[in-house]
Amino acid sequence: MGLGSQSLRLRTQSMGLQTQFLGLWTQLMGLQTQFLGLWTQLMGLQTQFLGLWTQLMGLQTQFLGLWTQLYLWATDTCLLHPGTRHSHPVTRSAGLGV
């Protein structure tokens, strides 16, 4: 009976070790999942900042275009006839007076 008792104790210890390793494995998988979630959030933030940067560059382009149009209008410059200082006939005939 002593041998059977030792065998049962050894089996119980083995099962306890297996349970501990399973718990450790589960914790490691949980950590891996948390790091993956953090990585995903960081990539999302990077994407948001890239979108914001793109919008700002678009605004800068719009302001540059507006400034160019205002400059050409203020200097009475016609891009279709470089070197001349007159309003384009099409805009004049349309009554825009530009």
Biopython code that builds the backbone (N, CA, C, O; Angstrom):
import numpy as np
from Bio.PDB.StructureBuilder import StructureBuilder

atoms = [
    (1, "MET", "N", (0.832, -1.192, 0.000)),
    (1, "MET", "CA", (0.000, 0.000, 0.000)),
    (1, "MET", "C", (0.869, 1.245, 0.000)),
    (1, "MET", "O", (0.457, 2.284, -0.516)),
    (2, "GLY", "N", (2.086, 1.157, 0.581)),
    (2, "GLY", "CA", (2.980, 2.295, 0.610)),
    (2, "GLY", "C", (3.413, 2.686, -0.783)),
    (2, "GLY", "O", (3.557, 3.872, -1.081)),
    (3, "LEU", "N", (3.628, 1.685, -1.656)),
    (3, "LEU", "CA", (4.051, 1.973, -3.029)),
    (3, "LEU", "C", (2.922, 2.632, -3.810)),
    (3, "LEU", "O", (3.163, 3.537, -4.608)),
    (4, "GLY", "N", (1.717, 2.191, -3.590)),
    (4, "GLY", "CA", (0.569, 2.799, -4.250)),
    (4, "GLY", "C", (0.355, 4.228, -3.784)),
    (4, "GLY", "O", (-0.032, 5.094, -4.568)),
    (5, "SER", "N", (0.609, 4.470, -2.504)),
    (5, "SER", "CA", (0.458, 5.815, -1.959)),
    (5, "SER", "C", (1.501, 6.757, -2.548)),
    (5, "SER", "O", (1.197, 7.900, -2.887)),
    (6, "GLN", "N", (2.746, 6.264, -2.668)),
    (6, "GLN", "CA", (3.803, 7.087, -3.271)),
    (6, "GLN", "C", (3.495, 7.391, -4.734)),
    (6, "GLN", "O", (3.719, 8.502, -5.215)),
    (7, "SER", "N", (2.984, 6.396, -5.420)),
    (7, "SER", "CA", (2.636, 6.576, -6.830)),
    (7, "SER", "C", (1.537, 7.621, -6.986)),
    (7, "SER", "O", (1.572, 8.446, -7.899)),
    (8, "LEU", "N", (0.569, 7.575, -6.087)),
    (8, "LEU", "CA", (-0.525, 8.548, -6.134)),
    (8, "LEU", "C", (-0.009, 9.952, -5.822)),
    (8, "LEU", "O", (-0.416, 10.924, -6.458)),
    (9, "ARG", "N", (0.900, 10.053, -4.827)),
    (9, "ARG", "CA", (1.471, 11.348, -4.472)),
    (9, "ARG", "C", (2.285, 11.907, -5.643)),
    (9, "ARG", "O", (2.197, 13.094, -5.958)),
    (10, "LEU", "N", (3.073, 11.045, -6.280)),
    (10, "LEU", "CA", (3.887, 11.469, -7.417)),
    (10, "LEU", "C", (3.004, 11.939, -8.575)),
    (10, "LEU", "O", (3.301, 12.928, -9.245)),
    (11, "ARG", "N", (1.935, 11.218, -8.786)),
    (11, "ARG", "CA", (0.991, 11.592, -9.841)),
    (11, "ARG", "C", (0.335, 12.932, -9.536)),
    (11, "ARG", "O", (0.136, 13.751, -10.433)),
    (12, "THR", "N", (-0.001, 13.152, -8.270)),
    (12, "THR", "CA", (-0.621, 14.402, -7.855)),
    (12, "THR", "C", (0.342, 15.571, -8.038)),
    (12, "THR", "O", (-0.047, 16.639, -8.512)),
    (13, "GLN", "N", (1.613, 15.357, -7.655)),
    (13, "GLN", "CA", (2.615, 16.401, -7.837)),
    (13, "GLN", "C", (2.812, 16.711, -9.323)),
    (13, "GLN", "O", (2.946, 17.870, -9.715)),
    (14, "SER", "N", (2.827, 15.674, -10.126)),
    (14, "SER", "CA", (2.991, 15.851, -11.571)),
    (14, "SER", "C", (1.832, 16.661, -12.152)),
    (14, "SER", "O", (2.030, 17.537, -12.994)),
    (15, "MET", "N", (0.637, 16.356, -11.695)),
    (15, "MET", "CA", (-0.533, 17.100, -12.167)),
    (15, "MET", "C", (-0.468, 18.555, -11.688)),
    (15, "MET", "O", (-0.862, 19.467, -12.414)),
    (16, "GLY", "N", (0.031, 18.766, -10.464)),
    (16, "GLY", "CA", (0.180, 20.124, -9.946)),
    (16, "GLY", "C", (1.182, 20.921, -10.770)),
    (16, "GLY", "O", (0.949, 22.089, -11.080)),
    (17, "LEU", "N", (2.303, 20.286, -11.124)),
    (17, "LEU", "CA", (3.300, 20.948, -11.972)),
    (17, "LEU", "C", (2.718, 21.277, -13.343)),
    (17, "LEU", "O", (2.936, 22.360, -13.887)),
    (18, "GLN", "N", (1.982, 20.328, -13.880)),
    (18, "GLN", "CA", (1.366, 20.542, -15.190)),
    (18, "GLN", "C", (0.387, 21.715, -15.124)),
    (18, "GLN", "O", (0.309, 22.517, -16.055)),
    (19, "THR", "N", (-0.352, 21.810, -14.030)),
    (19, "THR", "CA", (-1.298, 22.910, -13.848)),
    (19, "THR", "C", (-0.560, 24.241, -13.735)),
    (19, "THR", "O", (-1.001, 25.244, -14.295)),
    (20, "GLN", "N", (0.573, 24.254, -13.005)),
    (20, "GLN", "CA", (1.359, 25.482, -12.881)),
    (20, "GLN", "C", (1.908, 25.926, -14.237)),
    (20, "GLN", "O", (1.869, 27.111, -14.568)),
    (21, "PHE", "N", (2.416, 24.975, -15.016)),
    (21, "PHE", "CA", (2.933, 25.318, -16.340)),
    (21, "PHE", "C", (1.822, 25.828, -17.255)),
    (21, "PHE", "O", (2.031, 26.742, -18.054)),
    (22, "LEU", "N", (0.646, 25.229, -17.127)),
    (22, "LEU", "CA", (-0.490, 25.691, -17.915)),
    (22, "LEU", "C", (-0.882, 27.111, -17.506)),
    (22, "LEU", "O", (-1.217, 27.935, -18.358)),
    (23, "GLY", "N", (-0.841, 27.397, -16.193)),
    (23, "GLY", "CA", (-1.133, 28.752, -15.724)),
    (23, "GLY", "C", (-0.105, 29.752, -16.226)),
    (23, "GLY", "O", (-0.458, 30.857, -16.639)),
    (24, "LEU", "N", (1.175, 29.367, -16.191)),
    (24, "LEU", "CA", (2.236, 30.237, -16.694)),
    (24, "LEU", "C", (2.060, 30.487, -18.187)),
    (24, "LEU", "O", (2.202, 31.618, -18.653)),
    (25, "TRP", "N", (1.754, 29.445, -18.925)),
    (25, "TRP", "CA", (1.527, 29.566, -20.370)),
    (25, "TRP", "C", (0.362, 30.510, -20.660)),
    (25, "TRP", "O", (0.422, 31.327, -21.579)),
    (26, "THR", "N", (-0.697, 30.384, -19.862)),
    (26, "THR", "CA", (-1.868, 31.244, -20.033)),
    (26, "THR", "C", (-1.512, 32.702, -19.759)),
    (26, "THR", "O", (-1.953, 33.596, -20.481)),
    (27, "GLN", "N", (-0.712, 32.946, -18.712)),
    (27, "GLN", "CA", (-0.284, 34.311, -18.413)),
    (27, "GLN", "C", (0.564, 34.877, -19.549)),
    (27, "GLN", "O", (0.404, 36.035, -19.933)),
    (28, "LEU", "N", (1.464, 34.058, -20.083)),
    (28, "LEU", "CA", (2.303, 34.515, -21.198)),
    (28, "LEU", "C", (1.454, 34.849, -22.423)),
    (28, "LEU", "O", (1.718, 35.836, -23.110)),
    (29, "MET", "N", (0.456, 34.047, -22.694)),
    (29, "MET", "CA", (-0.430, 34.323, -23.827)),
    (29, "MET", "C", (-1.229, 35.603, -23.574)),
    (29, "MET", "O", (-1.490, 36.374, -24.497)),
    (30, "GLY", "N", (-1.616, 35.818, -22.311)),
    (30, "GLY", "CA", (-2.314, 37.060, -21.966)),
    (30, "GLY", "C", (-1.422, 38.275, -22.169)),
    (30, "GLY", "O", (-1.873, 39.301, -22.679)),
    (31, "LEU", "N", (-0.152, 38.165, -21.772)),
    (31, "LEU", "CA", (0.796, 39.260, -21.988)),
    (31, "LEU", "C", (0.992, 39.522, -23.478)),
    (31, "LEU", "O", (1.029, 40.670, -23.920)),
    (32, "GLN", "N", (1.116, 38.451, -24.236)),
    (32, "GLN", "CA", (1.288, 38.600, -25.685)),
    (32, "GLN", "C", (0.074, 39.307, -26.293)),
    (32, "GLN", "O", (0.215, 40.150, -27.179)),
    (33, "THR", "N", (-1.109, 38.958, -25.809)),
    (33, "THR", "CA", (-2.331, 39.599, -26.296)),
    (33, "THR", "C", (-2.352, 41.078, -25.928)),
    (33, "THR", "O", (-2.758, 41.914, -26.736)),
    (34, "GLN", "N", (-1.915, 41.405, -24.705)),
    (34, "GLN", "CA", (-1.871, 42.809, -24.291)),
    (34, "GLN", "C", (-0.886, 43.603, -25.145)),
    (34, "GLN", "O", (-1.185, 44.725, -25.554)),
    (35, "PHE", "N", (0.280, 43.030, -25.417)),
    (35, "PHE", "CA", (1.261, 43.724, -26.251)),
    (35, "PHE", "C", (0.740, 43.902, -27.673)),
    (35, "PHE", "O", (0.983, 44.928, -28.309)),
    (36, "LEU", "N", (0.026, 42.899, -28.163)),
    (36, "LEU", "CA", (-0.564, 43.014, -29.494)),
    (36, "LEU", "C", (-1.621, 44.117, -29.517)),
    (36, "LEU", "O", (-1.716, 44.874, -30.483)),
    (37, "GLY", "N", (-2.414, 44.202, -28.445)),
    (37, "GLY", "CA", (-3.404, 45.276, -28.350)),
    (37, "GLY", "C", (-2.750, 46.644, -28.294)),
    (37, "GLY", "O", (-3.214, 47.588, -28.934)),
    (38, "LEU", "N", (-1.662, 46.750, -27.520)),
    (38, "LEU", "CA", (-0.933, 48.015, -27.435)),
    (38, "LEU", "C", (-0.346, 48.390, -28.792)),
    (38, "LEU", "O", (-0.417, 49.545, -29.212)),
    (39, "TRP", "N", (0.233, 47.410, -29.468)),
    (39, "TRP", "CA", (0.800, 47.645, -30.809)),
    (39, "TRP", "C", (-0.275, 48.132, -31.770)),
    (39, "TRP", "O", (-0.050, 49.051, -32.557)),
    (40, "THR", "N", (-1.452, 47.503, -31.696)),
    (40, "THR", "CA", (-2.559, 47.892, -32.566)),
    (40, "THR", "C", (-2.991, 49.328, -32.277)),
    (40, "THR", "O", (-3.255, 50.094, -33.204)),
    (41, "GLN", "N", (-3.064, 49.698, -30.996)),
    (41, "GLN", "CA", (-3.427, 51.068, -30.638)),
    (41, "GLN", "C", (-2.385, 52.061, -31.150)),
    (41, "GLN", "O", (-2.736, 53.126, -31.656)),
    (42, "LEU", "N", (-1.108, 51.712, -31.019)),
    (42, "LEU", "CA", (-0.049, 52.599, -31.505)),
    (42, "LEU", "C", (-0.129, 52.767, -33.017)),
    (42, "LEU", "O", (0.082, 53.866, -33.530)),
    (43, "MET", "N", (-0.429, 51.692, -33.731)),
    (43, "MET", "CA", (-0.568, 51.788, -35.184)),
    (43, "MET", "C", (-1.779, 52.647, -35.543)),
    (43, "MET", "O", (-1.753, 53.398, -36.518)),
    (44, "GLY", "N", (-2.850, 52.526, -34.736)),
    (44, "GLY", "CA", (-4.018, 53.375, -34.957)),
    (44, "GLY", "C", (-3.698, 54.842, -34.739)),
    (44, "GLY", "O", (-4.141, 55.700, -35.503)),
    (45, "LEU", "N", (-2.925, 55.134, -33.692)),
    (45, "LEU", "CA", (-2.515, 56.519, -33.442)),
    (45, "LEU", "C", (-1.645, 57.040, -34.578)),
    (45, "LEU", "O", (-1.796, 58.180, -35.019)),
    (46, "GLN", "N", (-0.732, 56.194, -35.045)),
    (46, "GLN", "CA", (0.136, 56.604, -36.151)),
    (46, "GLN", "C", (-0.705, 56.911, -37.390)),
    (46, "GLN", "O", (-0.434, 57.869, -38.113)),
    (47, "THR", "N", (-1.723, 56.092, -37.625)),
    (47, "THR", "CA", (-2.604, 56.318, -38.772)),
    (47, "THR", "C", (-3.375, 57.625, -38.613)),
    (47, "THR", "O", (-3.539, 58.370, -39.579)),
    (48, "GLN", "N", (-3.849, 57.907, -37.396)),
    (48, "GLN", "CA", (-4.562, 59.164, -37.154)),
    (48, "GLN", "C", (-3.651, 60.367, -37.374)),
    (48, "GLN", "O", (-4.065, 61.356, -37.979)),
    (49, "PHE", "N", (-2.415, 60.288, -36.887)),
    (49, "PHE", "CA", (-1.481, 61.399, -37.077)),
    (49, "PHE", "C", (-1.151, 61.576, -38.554)),
    (49, "PHE", "O", (-1.000, 62.700, -39.033)),
    (50, "LEU", "N", (-1.038, 60.456, -39.277)),
    (50, "LEU", "CA", (-0.776, 60.546, -40.711)),
    (50, "LEU", "C", (-1.953, 61.202, -41.426)),
    (50, "LEU", "O", (-1.760, 62.014, -42.331)),
    (51, "GLY", "N", (-3.171, 60.850, -41.020)),
    (51, "GLY", "CA", (-4.353, 61.485, -41.599)),
    (51, "GLY", "C", (-4.402, 62.974, -41.299)),
    (51, "GLY", "O", (-4.739, 63.780, -42.166)),
    (52, "LEU", "N", (-4.064, 63.336, -40.066)),
    (52, "LEU", "CA", (-4.038, 64.752, -39.692)),
    (52, "LEU", "C", (-2.980, 65.496, -40.499)),
    (52, "LEU", "O", (-3.230, 66.600, -40.984)),
    (53, "TRP", "N", (-1.799, 64.897, -40.647)),
    (53, "TRP", "CA", (-0.720, 65.501, -41.435)),
    (53, "TRP", "C", (-1.165, 65.712, -42.881)),
    (53, "TRP", "O", (-0.893, 66.752, -43.481)),
    (54, "THR", "N", (-1.855, 64.707, -43.432)),
    (54, "THR", "CA", (-2.339, 64.807, -44.807)),
    (54, "THR", "C", (-3.338, 65.952, -44.941)),
    (54, "THR", "O", (-3.290, 66.710, -45.910)),
    (55, "GLN", "N", (-4.242, 66.079, -43.971)),
    (55, "GLN", "CA", (-5.210, 67.179, -43.998)),
    (55, "GLN", "C", (-4.510, 68.526, -43.913)),
    (55, "GLN", "O", (-4.876, 69.464, -44.621)),
    (56, "LEU", "N", (-3.506, 68.627, -43.051)),
    (56, "LEU", "CA", (-2.773, 69.884, -42.924)),
    (56, "LEU", "C", (-2.039, 70.225, -44.216)),
    (56, "LEU", "O", (-1.992, 71.389, -44.614)),
    (57, "MET", "N", (-1.468, 69.222, -44.869)),
    (57, "MET", "CA", (-0.790, 69.470, -46.142)),
    (57, "MET", "C", (-1.804, 69.902, -47.206)),
    (57, "MET", "O", (-1.504, 70.749, -48.047)),
    (58, "GLY", "N", (-3.005, 69.315, -47.163)),
    (58, "GLY", "CA", (-4.056, 69.732, -48.086)),
    (58, "GLY", "C", (-4.473, 71.171, -47.850)),
    (58, "GLY", "O", (-4.677, 71.930, -48.797)),
    (59, "LEU", "N", (-4.600, 71.546, -46.581)),
    (59, "LEU", "CA", (-4.932, 72.937, -46.262)),
    (59, "LEU", "C", (-3.837, 73.887, -46.732)),
    (59, "LEU", "O", (-4.126, 74.958, -47.265)),
    (60, "GLN", "N", (-2.592, 73.497, -46.536)),
    (60, "GLN", "CA", (-1.477, 74.331, -46.969)),
    (60, "GLN", "C", (-1.523, 74.512, -48.486)),
    (60, "GLN", "O", (-1.281, 75.604, -48.998)),
    (61, "THR", "N", (-1.834, 73.430, -49.193)),
    (61, "THR", "CA", (-1.930, 73.509, -50.651)),
    (61, "THR", "C", (-3.066, 74.431, -51.067)),
    (61, "THR", "O", (-2.915, 75.218, -52.002)),
    (62, "GLN", "N", (-4.204, 74.344, -50.383)),
    (62, "GLN", "CA", (-5.329, 75.220, -50.703)),
    (62, "GLN", "C", (-4.979, 76.681, -50.452)),
    (62, "GLN", "O", (-5.305, 77.543, -51.268)),
    (63, "PHE", "N", (-4.321, 76.968, -49.335)),
    (63, "PHE", "CA", (-3.933, 78.345, -49.045)),
    (63, "PHE", "C", (-2.925, 78.858, -50.064)),
    (63, "PHE", "O", (-2.971, 80.023, -50.460)),
    (64, "LEU", "N", (-2.006, 77.979, -50.491)),
    (64, "LEU", "CA", (-1.032, 78.386, -51.494)),
    (64, "LEU", "C", (-1.733, 78.704, -52.814)),
    (64, "LEU", "O", (-1.401, 79.684, -53.481)),
    (65, "GLY", "N", (-2.710, 77.864, -53.188)),
    (65, "GLY", "CA", (-3.475, 78.132, -54.406)),
    (65, "GLY", "C", (-4.268, 79.418, -54.307)),
    (65, "GLY", "O", (-4.322, 80.196, -55.260)),
    (66, "LEU", "N", (-4.884, 79.644, -53.157)),
    (66, "LEU", "CA", (-5.652, 80.876, -52.961)),
    (66, "LEU", "C", (-4.733, 82.093, -53.021)),
    (66, "LEU", "O", (-5.064, 83.095, -53.654)),
    (67, "TRP", "N", (-3.580, 82.003, -52.362)),
    (67, "TRP", "CA", (-2.625, 83.110, -52.375)),
    (67, "TRP", "C", (-2.160, 83.393, -53.803)),
    (67, "TRP", "O", (-2.026, 84.550, -54.202)),
    (68, "THR", "N", (-1.915, 82.321, -54.573)),
    (68, "THR", "CA", (-1.485, 82.494, -55.965)),
    (68, "THR", "C", (-2.562, 83.192, -56.779)),
    (68, "THR", "O", (-2.265, 84.107, -57.548)),
    (69, "GLN", "N", (-3.811, 82.767, -56.615)),
    (69, "GLN", "CA", (-4.909, 83.401, -57.348)),
    (69, "GLN", "C", (-5.046, 84.869, -56.968)),
    (69, "GLN", "O", (-5.225, 85.725, -57.833)),
    (70, "LEU", "N", (-4.962, 85.157, -55.673)),
    (70, "LEU", "CA", (-5.074, 86.544, -55.227)),
    (70, "LEU", "C", (-3.920, 87.385, -55.752)),
    (70, "LEU", "O", (-4.114, 88.539, -56.135)),
    (71, "TYR", "N", (-2.716, 86.812, -55.772)),
    (71, "TYR", "CA", (-1.557, 87.539, -56.273)),
    (71, "TYR", "C", (-1.724, 87.851, -57.761)),
    (71, "TYR", "O", (-1.474, 88.971, -58.207)),
    (72, "LEU", "N", (-2.153, 86.832, -58.523)),
    (72, "LEU", "CA", (-2.342, 87.044, -59.961)),
    (72, "LEU", "C", (-3.439, 88.076, -60.216)),
    (72, "LEU", "O", (-3.327, 88.898, -61.126)),
    (73, "TRP", "N", (-4.499, 88.028, -59.407)),
    (73, "TRP", "CA", (-5.583, 88.998, -59.577)),
    (73, "TRP", "C", (-5.098, 90.406, -59.217)),
    (73, "TRP", "O", (-5.397, 91.372, -59.920)),
    (74, "ALA", "N", (-4.342, 90.510, -58.110)),
    (74, "ALA", "CA", (-3.884, 91.823, -57.656)),
    (74, "ALA", "C", (-2.863, 92.431, -58.618)),
    (74, "ALA", "O", (-2.807, 93.651, -58.767)),
    (75, "THR", "N", (-2.063, 91.597, -59.264)),
    (75, "THR", "CA", (-1.050, 92.123, -60.195)),
    (75, "THR", "C", (-1.572, 92.157, -61.625)),
    (75, "THR", "O", (-0.840, 92.517, -62.546)),
    (76, "ASP", "N", (-2.841, 91.784, -61.814)),
    (76, "ASP", "CA", (-3.464, 91.786, -63.140)),
    (76, "ASP", "C", (-2.632, 90.978, -64.134)),
    (76, "ASP", "O", (-2.383, 91.418, -65.257)),
    (77, "THR", "N", (-2.209, 89.796, -63.706)),
    (77, "THR", "CA", (-1.375, 88.934, -64.541)),
    (77, "THR", "C", (-2.234, 87.841, -65.155)),
    (77, "THR", "O", (-3.036, 87.204, -64.474)),
    (78, "CYS", "N", (-2.052, 87.636, -66.458)),
    (78, "CYS", "CA", (-2.784, 86.583, -67.164)),
    (78, "CYS", "C", (-1.814, 85.445, -67.461)),
    (78, "CYS", "O", (-0.829, 85.636, -68.174)),
    (79, "LEU", "N", (-2.089, 84.267, -66.918)),
    (79, "LEU", "CA", (-1.194, 83.135, -67.136)),
    (79, "LEU", "C", (-1.249, 82.625, -68.573)),
    (79, "LEU", "O", (-0.299, 81.997, -69.040)),
    (80, "LEU", "N", (-2.351, 82.888, -69.280)),
    (80, "LEU", "CA", (-2.459, 82.432, -70.667)),
    (80, "LEU", "C", (-1.659, 83.306, -71.619)),
    (80, "LEU", "O", (-1.299, 82.873, -72.714)),
    (81, "HIS", "N", (-1.381, 84.539, -71.202)),
    (81, "HIS", "CA", (-0.587, 85.452, -72.033)),
    (81, "HIS", "C", (0.516, 86.058, -71.175)),
    (81, "HIS", "O", (0.412, 87.214, -70.765)),
    (82, "PRO", "N", (1.576, 85.294, -70.896)),
    (82, "PRO", "CA", (2.650, 85.792, -70.026)),
    (82, "PRO", "C", (3.276, 87.070, -70.583)),
    (82, "PRO", "O", (3.433, 87.216, -71.795)),
    (83, "GLY", "N", (3.624, 87.975, -69.703)),
    (83, "GLY", "CA", (4.258, 89.222, -70.097)),
    (83, "GLY", "C", (3.276, 90.338, -70.370)),
    (83, "GLY", "O", (3.673, 91.497, -70.489)),
    (84, "THR", "N", (2.001, 90.008, -70.470)),
    (84, "THR", "CA", (0.991, 91.045, -70.694)),
    (84, "THR", "C", (0.287, 91.339, -69.385)),
    (84, "THR", "O", (0.236, 90.499, -68.487)),
    (85, "ARG", "N", (-0.246, 92.526, -69.290)),
    (85, "ARG", "CA", (-0.981, 92.916, -68.087)),
    (85, "ARG", "C", (-2.383, 93.326, -68.509)),
    (85, "ARG", "O", (-2.685, 94.508, -68.671)),
    (86, "HIS", "N", (-3.224, 92.323, -68.682)),
    (86, "HIS", "CA", (-4.591, 92.614, -69.082)),
    (86, "HIS", "C", (-5.498, 91.515, -68.562)),
    (86, "HIS", "O", (-5.048, 90.420, -68.223)),
    (87, "SER", "N", (-6.767, 91.825, -68.506)),
    (87, "SER", "CA", (-7.738, 90.810, -68.136)),
    (87, "SER", "C", (-7.969, 89.914, -69.328)),
    (87, "SER", "O", (-7.889, 90.355, -70.475)),
    (88, "HIS", "N", (-8.251, 88.670, -69.058)),
    (88, "HIS", "CA", (-8.472, 87.741, -70.159)),
    (88, "HIS", "C", (-9.796, 88.052, -70.839)),
    (88, "HIS", "O", (-10.786, 88.330, -70.161)),
    (89, "PRO", "N", (-9.832, 88.010, -72.183)),
    (89, "PRO", "CA", (-11.058, 88.377, -72.918)),
    (89, "PRO", "C", (-12.288, 87.589, -72.485)),
    (89, "PRO", "O", (-13.391, 88.134, -72.448)),
    (90, "VAL", "N", (-12.109, 86.318, -72.160)),
    (90, "VAL", "CA", (-13.268, 85.498, -71.782)),
    (90, "VAL", "C", (-13.893, 86.042, -70.502)),
    (90, "VAL", "O", (-15.116, 86.138, -70.405)),
    (91, "THR", "N", (-13.073, 86.396, -69.523)),
    (91, "THR", "CA", (-13.633, 86.913, -68.269)),
    (91, "THR", "C", (-14.201, 88.310, -68.473)),
    (91, "THR", "O", (-15.174, 88.683, -67.818)),
    (92, "ARG", "N", (-13.606, 89.088, -69.373)),
    (92, "ARG", "CA", (-14.108, 90.433, -69.620)),
    (92, "ARG", "C", (-15.473, 90.351, -70.309)),
    (92, "ARG", "O", (-16.397, 91.085, -69.960)),
    (93, "SER", "N", (-15.590, 89.444, -71.298)),
    (93, "SER", "CA", (-16.858, 89.335, -72.030)),
    (93, "SER", "C", (-17.951, 88.739, -71.150)),
    (93, "SER", "O", (-19.138, 88.955, -71.393)),
    (94, "ALA", "N", (-17.549, 87.993, -70.133)),
    (94, "ALA", "CA", (-18.547, 87.416, -69.230)),
    (94, "ALA", "C", (-19.026, 88.436, -68.211)),
    (94, "ALA", "O", (-19.904, 88.148, -67.398)),
    (95, "GLY", "N", (-18.448, 89.623, -68.257)),
    (95, "GLY", "CA", (-18.876, 90.672, -67.345)),
    (95, "GLY", "C", (-18.280, 90.548, -65.963)),
    (95, "GLY", "O", (-18.774, 91.154, -65.012)),
    (96, "LEU", "N", (-17.208, 89.756, -65.841)),
    (96, "LEU", "CA", (-16.601, 89.585, -64.530)),
    (96, "LEU", "C", (-15.658, 90.732, -64.203)),
    (96, "LEU", "O", (-15.413, 91.024, -63.033)),
    (97, "GLY", "N", (-15.135, 91.374, -65.217)),
    (97, "GLY", "CA", (-14.257, 92.520, -64.997)),
    (97, "GLY", "C", (-12.946, 92.159, -64.335)),
    (97, "GLY", "O", (-12.323, 93.003, -63.691)),
    (98, "VAL", "N", (-12.528, 90.940, -64.482)),
    (98, "VAL", "CA", (-11.275, 90.501, -63.852)),
    (98, "VAL", "C", (-10.134, 90.649, -64.834)),
    (98, "VAL", "O", (-8.991, 90.335, -64.505)),
]
sb = StructureBuilder()
sb.init_structure("model")
sb.init_model(0)
sb.init_chain("A")
sb.init_seg("    ")
for serial, (resi, resn, name, xyz) in enumerate(atoms, 1):
    if name == "N":
        sb.init_residue(resn, " ", resi, " ")
    sb.init_atom(name, np.array(xyz, "f"), 0.0, 1.0, " ", f" {name:<3s}", serial, name[0])
structure = sb.get_structure()
